[in-house]
Amino acid sequence: MIVILPLNTIVRILDHAKPTSSARARAALAKDIISALSKARKDKANLVGPLEPSQFNDLSAWCRNAGLIQEGETVEASVRASG
């Protein structure tokens, strides 16, 4: 599955996934999710993926646990919009 996320959402998530974040929050975000987000940021694209649908659920949950409530909601809305 590939979803469209705003670039600023991608950047905020990655900023919180860096080593300056708490160790617990970092451990919860899988490397392949970070890789997909990093590729989108590098390409300056809104397309994130391909990832399994469950990985977007994991990303949304991670965002909420990291205090990124709006970003978690954006991920959820993007998944719903993608069908």
C-alpha positions as CSV (number, residue, x, y, z in Angstrom):
1,M,0.0,0.0,0.0
2,I,1.2,3.5,-0.8
3,V,-0.4,6.6,0.8
4,I,-0.1,10.3,0.3
5,L,1.0,12.3,3.3
6,P,1.8,16.0,3.5
7,L,5.6,16.5,3.4
8,N,5.5,18.6,6.6
9,T,3.9,15.6,8.4
10,I,6.6,13.3,7.1
11,V,9.3,15.7,8.3
12,R,7.7,16.1,11.8
13,I,7.5,12.3,12.2
14,L,11.1,11.8,11.2
15,D,12.3,14.6,13.5
16,H,10.7,12.8,16.4
17,A,12.1,9.4,15.3
18,K,15.7,10.7,15.5
19,P,17.9,9.8,18.4
20,T,16.9,12.9,20.3
21,S,13.5,11.2,20.9
22,S,12.9,8.9,23.8
23,A,14.4,5.4,23.4
24,R,11.0,3.8,23.9
25,A,9.4,5.8,21.1
26,R,12.3,5.1,18.7
27,A,12.2,1.4,19.3
28,A,8.5,1.2,18.4
29,L,8.9,2.7,14.9
30,A,10.2,0.0,12.5
31,K,13.2,0.6,10.3
32,D,11.2,0.0,7.1
33,I,8.7,2.6,8.1
34,I,11.5,5.1,8.8
35,S,13.1,4.1,5.5
36,A,9.9,4.8,3.5
37,L,9.4,8.1,5.2
38,S,13.0,9.1,4.6
39,K,12.8,8.2,0.9
40,A,9.7,10.4,0.6
41,R,11.4,13.3,2.3
42,K,14.6,12.9,0.2
43,D,12.5,12.8,-3.0
44,K,10.4,15.7,-1.7
45,A,7.4,13.5,-2.5
46,N,4.1,12.9,-0.7
47,L,4.0,9.2,-1.5
48,V,5.0,6.9,1.4
49,G,5.3,3.2,0.8
50,P,5.0,0.5,-0.3
51,L,4.2,-0.7,3.2
52,E,1.7,-3.2,4.6
53,P,-1.6,-1.7,5.8
54,S,-0.7,-2.8,9.3
55,Q,2.5,-0.8,9.2
56,F,0.5,2.4,8.6
57,N,-1.6,1.4,11.7
58,D,1.7,1.0,13.6
59,L,2.9,4.4,12.3
60,S,-0.3,6.1,13.5
61,A,-0.1,4.4,16.9
62,W,3.6,5.4,17.2
63,C,2.7,9.0,16.3
64,R,0.1,9.1,19.1
65,N,2.4,7.6,21.6
66,A,5.1,10.1,20.7
67,G,2.7,13.0,21.2
68,L,2.1,13.6,17.5
69,I,-1.7,13.4,17.7
70,Q,-2.3,15.5,14.5
71,E,0.2,13.5,12.5
72,G,-1.4,10.2,13.7
73,E,-4.8,11.5,12.6
74,T,-3.3,12.5,9.2
75,V,-1.9,9.0,8.7
76,E,-5.3,7.5,9.5
77,A,-7.1,9.9,7.2
78,S,-4.6,9.2,4.4
79,V,-5.0,5.4,4.7
80,R,-8.8,5.8,4.6
81,A,-8.6,8.0,1.5
82,S,-6.4,5.5,-0.3
83,G,-9.1,2.9,-0.2
